[in-house]
Structure formats: structure tokens, C-alpha cells
Amino acid sequence: SRVCDAMSEPMTPERWHAIPAVRRELIVKAFASRMPDDPPDVLFHYTAPDAFVSILEDNTIWVSNAAYLNDQGELGYPVQVARDVIGDQVRGASDREIKALLTALADDLGSHVQYKDWYVASFTTEGNLLSQWRAYCARGGYSLGLYGPRLVSILLRRGAFSLRPVLYDSQAQRQTIRNVVQKYVDMWPALRQKYSDMPATNLIVEVAS
């Protein structure tokens, strides 16, 4: 599993009400769908001896900016997969506004990587996994077991985060993207009616972003 935290400035009531109404509605809908599922009872975090001591002394697990991980594809790969999936949906769309929405979404995907700071930490449900020992404890280390529900309760205080299993199957990845995109395509008619005073092009920008 991986915890992702898009850290941002604290949201004050003044900042919140300065946001356009349609954007506020979309934010609420997005965060409601990102509430974590019931976590595993135990999640393991593999770590080197010095980091293990730091975790215990500081009562903290540091997360890393995904842009600086060893694998540069961590952020680029999902964007490319999403562009491929959405490209197929654009070609299959018959409604002009839906096609424009999907096109705007595909165009906007790059900013998801370039202009946001995504912070991640890796966990696993396996407490004694050879690949994890090799990756994180090459010169020795520890498999630190954390109580999953307690971890989630702590993260919820931080705001936006997602605790999800990593999907390695390409078909599962593509289906996950289809499901997310379809949610907003299904939402479009109601939004179009509710915000009928807003030009369609402006509404498309809001939904795509």
C-alpha cells in the first residue's frame, strides 16, 4: 500500500468561500469518494536501522516527494496510461460537450505531475518479504508493524491522503481510470443544468481540473 498526501496550505473559511461554487461542489464530491476503505489490521514499513531509531525517537514516519524517487516513472507512468484510456473514450464519445470534457481532461493531466507535490510512503501487508528486505534493508534493518486503523485515524487529521493498494495489473489500472472518469461524465448533465448560467467551456475547465 502507499500513502499519498498532497500537502497544501490550511483551508480557512475565507479561502473556502472565495472558491467558485462549482469548484467547491466538485472538491466535496472528490474528497467524499477518497475516504479510505477499512485498512488491514497490520501494515509493515521496512526501514534501515538509523531510520528505525529516528521513527521511534521522533514518533514520525517521513514521506518522500514522489518527484524525487529513484523510479522516475512513479508519476509519469499513470499519466500516460490515463491519457491512453481517455483517448479511447474521446474517440468513442458522440456527445460534443462530453468529447470536449474528455479532451480537456487529457490535456490537463500533465499538471497533475508538474504542479503538485505528491508525498508518498510505502507499506505492505507482508511482514517478511524478501523483495522488501532487499529494497529497503540491504545492509540490515527492521520490518516495523503498524496498527492499520490507528494509522488511518492519525492520517485523517492531516487532511487529504489516500491509502490504497498498488495495482500492478495493467487491465486493473485501466479499469480504475475508466471508473474515475465515468463518474464525472455521469455527473456532467446535472452540473450543466445546475450551472446553466456558466458557459460550457468554463464549466468544462472546472470539471476537468
C-alpha positions as CSV (number, residue, x, y, z in Angstrom):
1,S,0.0,0.0,0.0
2,R,1.1,3.6,-0.5
3,V,0.0,6.7,1.4
4,C,-0.2,9.8,-0.8
5,D,-0.5,13.2,0.7
6,A,-1.0,16.3,-1.5
7,M,0.1,18.8,1.2
8,S,-1.3,22.3,0.8
9,E,-2.0,25.4,2.8
10,P,-4.6,25.2,5.6
11,M,-8.1,25.9,4.3
12,T,-9.7,28.8,6.1
13,P,-13.4,29.7,5.8
14,E,-12.4,32.8,3.9
15,R,-10.4,30.9,1.4
16,W,-13.2,28.3,1.0
17,H,-15.9,30.8,0.3
18,A,-13.7,32.6,-2.2
19,I,-13.6,29.5,-4.4
20,P,-16.4,29.4,-7.1
21,A,-19.4,27.4,-6.1
22,V,-19.0,24.7,-8.8
23,R,-15.4,24.1,-7.7
24,R,-16.4,23.8,-4.0
25,E,-19.1,21.2,-5.1
26,L,-16.5,19.2,-7.1
27,I,-14.0,19.3,-4.2
28,V,-16.6,17.9,-1.8
29,K,-17.6,15.2,-4.2
30,A,-13.9,14.2,-4.9
31,F,-13.0,14.0,-1.2
32,A,-16.1,12.1,-0.3
33,S,-15.0,9.4,-2.8
34,R,-11.5,9.2,-1.4
35,M,-12.3,8.3,2.1
36,P,-10.2,5.2,3.0
37,D,-11.5,1.7,3.0
38,D,-11.1,-0.4,6.1
39,P,-7.4,-0.8,6.4
40,P,-5.6,-4.1,7.1
41,D,-5.1,-4.8,10.8
42,V,-1.3,-4.5,10.4
43,L,0.8,-2.7,7.8
44,F,4.5,-3.2,7.7
45,H,7.1,-0.5,7.0
46,Y,10.6,-1.8,6.1
47,T,13.4,0.6,7.2
48,A,17.1,0.8,7.8
49,P,18.5,0.8,11.4
50,D,19.1,4.6,11.6
51,A,15.7,5.4,10.2
52,F,14.1,2.9,12.6
53,V,15.7,4.7,15.6
54,S,14.5,8.1,14.2
55,I,11.0,6.8,13.8
56,L,10.9,5.7,17.4
57,E,12.6,8.8,18.8
58,D,10.6,11.3,16.8
59,N,7.3,9.3,16.6
60,T,7.3,10.2,12.9
61,I,7.4,8.4,9.6
62,W,8.7,10.8,6.9
63,V,7.1,10.8,3.5
64,S,9.0,11.4,0.3
65,N,8.3,13.8,-2.6
66,A,7.4,11.4,-5.4
67,A,9.2,13.6,-8.0
68,Y,12.5,12.6,-6.4
69,L,12.0,8.8,-6.1
70,N,14.6,6.5,-7.8
71,D,12.0,5.5,-10.3
72,Q,11.1,8.5,-12.4
73,G,8.1,6.6,-13.8
74,E,6.3,6.7,-10.5
75,L,4.4,9.9,-11.6
76,G,4.8,9.7,-15.4
77,Y,3.6,6.2,-16.0
78,P,0.0,6.6,-14.6
79,V,-0.4,9.9,-16.6
80,Q,0.5,8.1,-19.8
81,V,-1.9,5.2,-19.0
82,A,-4.7,7.7,-18.2
83,R,-4.1,9.6,-21.5
84,D,-4.4,6.3,-23.4
85,V,-7.6,5.4,-21.7
86,I,-9.2,8.8,-22.1
87,G,-8.0,9.0,-25.7
88,D,-10.1,5.8,-26.3
89,Q,-13.1,7.4,-24.6
90,V,-12.7,10.6,-26.7
91,R,-12.8,8.6,-29.9
92,G,-15.9,6.8,-28.7
93,A,-17.8,9.8,-27.4
94,S,-20.7,11.1,-29.6
95,D,-21.9,14.0,-27.4
96,R,-20.0,17.2,-28.3
97,E,-19.7,18.5,-24.8
98,I,-18.6,15.2,-23.3
99,K,-16.0,14.9,-26.0
100,A,-14.7,18.4,-25.1
101,L,-14.7,17.5,-21.4
102,L,-12.7,14.3,-22.0
103,T,-10.2,16.2,-24.3
104,A,-9.7,18.9,-21.6
105,L,-9.2,16.2,-19.0
106,A,-6.5,14.5,-21.1
107,D,-4.8,17.9,-21.8
108,D,-4.8,18.7,-18.0
109,L,-3.2,15.5,-16.9
110,G,0.3,16.8,-17.2
111,S,-0.2,19.4,-14.5
112,H,-1.2,16.6,-12.1
113,V,2.5,15.7,-12.1
114,Q,4.3,19.0,-12.8
115,Y,2.5,21.4,-10.5
116,K,1.5,19.3,-7.4
117,D,3.7,18.0,-4.6
118,W,2.8,14.4,-4.0
119,Y,4.3,12.8,-0.9
120,V,4.4,9.0,-0.5
121,A,5.4,6.3,1.9
122,S,5.2,2.5,1.1
123,F,3.7,-0.1,3.3
124,T,2.9,-3.8,2.8
125,T,0.7,-6.4,4.5
126,E,3.7,-8.9,4.3
127,G,6.0,-8.7,7.4
128,N,8.8,-10.9,6.0
129,L,9.1,-10.2,2.2
130,L,12.4,-10.8,0.5
131,S,11.9,-8.1,-2.1
132,Q,11.3,-5.5,0.7
133,W,14.3,-6.6,2.7
134,R,16.4,-6.1,-0.5
135,A,14.9,-2.8,-1.4
136,Y,14.9,-1.0,2.0
137,C,17.2,-3.0,4.2
138,A,20.1,-4.0,2.0
139,R,22.5,-3.7,4.9
140,G,20.1,-4.8,7.6
141,G,17.0,-3.2,9.1
142,Y,13.6,-3.8,10.5
143,S,10.1,-4.6,9.4
144,L,8.0,-2.3,11.6
145,G,4.4,-3.4,12.1
146,L,1.8,-0.6,12.5
147,Y,-1.8,-1.0,13.5
148,G,-3.7,-0.1,10.4
149,P,-6.9,1.5,11.8
150,R,-4.8,3.7,14.2
151,L,-2.5,4.8,11.3
152,V,-5.6,5.9,9.3
153,S,-7.1,7.8,12.2
154,I,-3.8,9.8,12.5
155,L,-3.7,10.5,8.8
156,L,-7.2,11.7,8.7
157,R,-6.2,14.6,10.9
158,R,-3.7,15.7,8.3
159,G,-6.4,16.2,5.6
160,A,-6.0,14.9,2.1
161,F,-4.5,11.5,1.8
162,S,-5.2,8.1,0.1
163,L,-4.3,4.7,1.5
164,R,-4.7,2.2,-1.4
165,P,-3.1,-1.0,-2.6
166,V,-0.7,-0.6,-5.6
167,L,-2.2,-2.1,-8.8
168,Y,0.4,-3.9,-10.9
169,D,-2.1,-5.4,-13.4
170,S,-2.4,-3.1,-16.4
171,Q,-6.0,-4.0,-17.1
172,A,-6.9,-3.3,-13.5
173,Q,-5.1,0.1,-13.8
174,R,-7.0,1.0,-16.9
175,Q,-10.4,0.0,-15.4
176,T,-9.7,2.1,-12.3
177,I,-9.1,5.1,-14.5
178,R,-12.3,4.4,-16.6
179,N,-14.3,4.2,-13.4
180,V,-13.0,7.6,-12.1
181,V,-13.6,9.3,-15.5
182,Q,-17.0,7.8,-15.9
183,K,-18.1,9.2,-12.5
184,Y,-17.5,12.8,-13.8
185,V,-19.0,12.0,-17.2
186,D,-22.2,10.8,-15.4
187,M,-22.1,13.9,-13.2
188,W,-21.9,16.3,-16.2
189,P,-25.6,16.6,-17.2
190,A,-26.7,17.6,-13.6
191,L,-23.8,20.1,-13.3
192,R,-24.6,21.5,-16.7
193,Q,-28.2,22.1,-15.6
194,K,-27.3,23.4,-12.2
195,Y,-24.8,25.9,-13.5
196,S,-26.6,26.8,-16.7
197,D,-25.6,30.4,-16.3
198,M,-21.9,29.4,-16.8
199,P,-20.6,29.0,-20.3
200,A,-20.0,25.3,-21.1
201,T,-16.3,26.0,-21.8
202,N,-15.8,27.4,-18.3
203,L,-17.6,24.5,-16.7
204,I,-15.6,22.0,-18.7
205,V,-12.4,23.6,-17.3
206,E,-13.6,23.4,-13.8
207,V,-14.7,19.7,-14.0
208,A,-11.5,18.7,-15.9
209,S,-9.3,20.3,-13.4
